[in-house]
Each structure stands twice: as C-alpha cells, then as structure tokens.
C-alpha cells in the first residue's frame, strides 16, 4: 500500500456534522445556554483527552459534566450522557459525498483518523458516503489527537510517507497542528471559521465542495523536508 496516494480525514466535524448534533442534544437539557455549554465542552474535552486514557464515551460524559459546572449551567447527572445518546443520530454534511466520490474516481485511497471509540464510529460508518480503506480510532491507539498516535499508526499500517499522503480536517487543534508536526501536508476544511492561522496548512477551504481542486493543487507541491 506504500505506493498508493492517500488522503486521511478526520471524521467528526469534517465529514459528519458533530457540532449540529451536539448542539441539538444540548437544547432540551440546557435551553438558551446550549451554545455556551457547547463552547465550554470543547475546552473540557481537551483536558480529559490530554490525561490518562479513557474511552471517548467517558470523555463525552465527564467533559459535559465539567463544562456544565464551569459554565454554571444546571445539568442533572443522567443528562451528562446527552452526547453519547445523540451520537447515533449524527448526519453527514451534504458536500461530503460528491467530494469524496470525485477523489476516489481520481485514484485516491481514503482513510479515517478519528478521536472516537470503535463502537461509536460504527454507528456513523453506514452513513459515510464513500468506502474508507483504513480506520484508525482513538480506542485503537489509546491516545487522542493532537497526540501523534493516529498518524504514526496509519503510517505503520500503510507505508504512507510525506510524499504520498495529505491530511484533511476541520479541527486546527486536533488535526492541522499535529499534521504539521508530522511533516504531512494538509488541507484545512475550516467549517467553523475559527480564526486560527492558516499557514500551517497548504490550503484552507471552508466547504468540501472545493476539496477535489484543493487536493489536486496540494498533490503537486513538494513534500515537507524529512
């Protein structure tokens, strides 16, 4: 597989609409505070992901409970499981299917590098609009991006190198930053318009409809020096 051309993707936030699903999960339990609580969760998640390994469903639950305490939002204990309960309902962005289909037709092989448990990813996999040859989960590597475990495991499994590998993702913190540390060229699908510096990625786009053109551009750029 080392001679193939590879595109690795983060799944949640890039292909699947994580933010909409989680916000909708919070609205019945947090009302007008849902958006604020979701913002607080993003910070709490990073804390748990940087600590000793725990399953992602526990990160979701404990992270939401911590976010609620920090934000001063009442959240009865059982409702801290709102994210896990909502996970199987998560939808895929409309622009993902056409982009992924075009890339497969152009000869690219596709892989997923996700901060997720195997069983949670399994609820999303049937909705994905293309076949992925390799899936690396946080459960498999026992770490969470921005740690480099996913990237290293993918390279071990496939033999992919800086010359034939491009990473595509929405999260600057979890994906674009570690891709740069690995010397892997990247395309930032900045759906959330976060304001992070775009210079770490070879291209920045805001929707996947532009992804096939961006991949074509990046694929002819020289790889990062080893």
Secondary structure, DSSP 4 states (H G I P E B T S, - for coil): -TTS-EEEE--BTTTB-HHHHHHHHHHHHHGGGHHHHHHHHHHHHHHHHHSS---HHHHHHHHHHHHHHHHT----GGGGGHHHHHGGGPPBPHHHHHHHHHHHHTT-EEEEEESS-HHHHHHHHTT-SS--SEEEEHHHHTS-TTSSHHHHHHHHHH---TTSEEEEES-IIIIIHHHHHHT-EEEEE-TT-----GGGSSEEESSGGGHHHHHHHHHTSPPPP-
